[in-house]
């Protein structure tokens, strides 16, 4: 089964993502901070991650940067509750970061899954080249 | 003082006998002086004159050594014309006698040797004549003195007259000054009157008894009562609206403190008007009374309300930005969970669902039937609907924040409006409420309009909002032949583009018109509208674009929204 990391400090939100991806035949793994998520990447090697922005400790942006720096090839889809958040330019330039930004509450989970798969495909194309 | 008689003869003997003769005649009534020559007589004469004496008669011989009788008398005539002159001679020539008589006004001529009675009579007559002429002279002098006095008096009179004229002149001047002062006073009074009259406020002066003493033009205009008619009337009669202020007027006069009411509401033809009433006690000049000032502040109050509204929006925006994250997260927990729940309850194709049902030995069909009967789907949908509304409110509230305006670009309003119409006719939510395609659209776009700098998406949001409201209103009222008339044109000052959206729906009553842009104001039933749509629109136009937005409507005749956007970007007020 495809592994997907759910990074969100809010348990109810995290659970809803986990439950959804579980139903869609994914194997979700959970983390409530960027730091613990990085540790999980080493052991679990997920293909994708749903990333919240505001987190205790390092924020979502830093987590993505750090993950890329450490050479993990995976898709990142950002999902935030902050209305004024915009994806920083350096992350937008990366093909592993979905250019579709989801704002909470996410009304359409299917669209979310679609973006996850799309981004994974994008990476595949890039790495195939 | 006695007068003197001088006798002149070169012969001692003649002098002696003359003296004797005169003594007998005159006793001691006169001094009798003798001189032996003309020269001696002149000296004597001058002596007497210098001692304030007078010579009444001079009797002289004609032929004498030195000065003769004629020469002597000629001198005497010039020294004292009044002195009577008698010539006493035996040997005078006729020519000499005539000359003497003519030149010296000789009184009498007596031949030597003299006839005693004739001499006596002559001397008497001469004395008499002298005395008469003396008297005459005195009278003349008195007359002269009187004359002088009279002259003095006349001069005095002239002086007086001059003084009178002078004081008259100064009086005239004073009167002129007085008049000038009065004119100035009138001028000043008129000036003050003008000032009072040109005040846009109603200004009414009242005395202690509440009677009108002053009534300016605005008071006349408002009441239709002239100052002439109002003066002296009681306030409650002249200005019934102010009759309730009488107590305050008394209070103001008594306490010498300003009284007043601000933003007092009154209704006129169903309109709400606001006025400020201020009562100033008159504390100078010892005049007891007060001035009532009445100002219509309706416009000011409206402006204040608009500013308050704008402030309200901004504070809502600021608050929203801070709490959006805090709301969105639990909301996500709720809604996302509800979504997953719905999927687990109703999705018959979900392998996990099938597997779980099999494991506990229940058919999915049975579960569905149960949930159908118990209305669970509706409940889950209700949770989602409610969640959506919360999200919408948060989203709308966020629009009130002053965000960066980096997305400004050039757009043609006609283009934006057409795109919005297209969007409206395909919008799913909108279709549920109204089928947009059956609404007639009349376009009245002016040609050659310039494009304007704006945030296209924001303007579309505004237009969609207005169109949606209009469509809903027309549907609810069951309007047949529902029509939107859309106009775009350049305003008369050529610096704004105007866009009008007019419907033929039920219209908006005046009270609603006033509040339609207020945040959280809605006429829709609870649950349908958030009361934020139009206020967000208003905010986008006025705050984000420095434009203007207004609504005009008459109940029954549709509503018209007017948006005016500047042709060039106005400097931000921040």
Interface residues (C-beta under 8 A of the other chain):
Chain A: X10 X11 X12 X13 X15 X16 X17 X19 X20 X22 X23 X25 X54 X81 X82 X83 X84 X103 X104 X105 X106 X107 X109
Chain B: X321 X324 X325 X328 X329 X330 X331 X332 X333 X334 X335 X336 X337 X339 X340 X343 X344 X347 X350 X351 X352 X353 X387 X388 X391 X394 X395 X398 X403
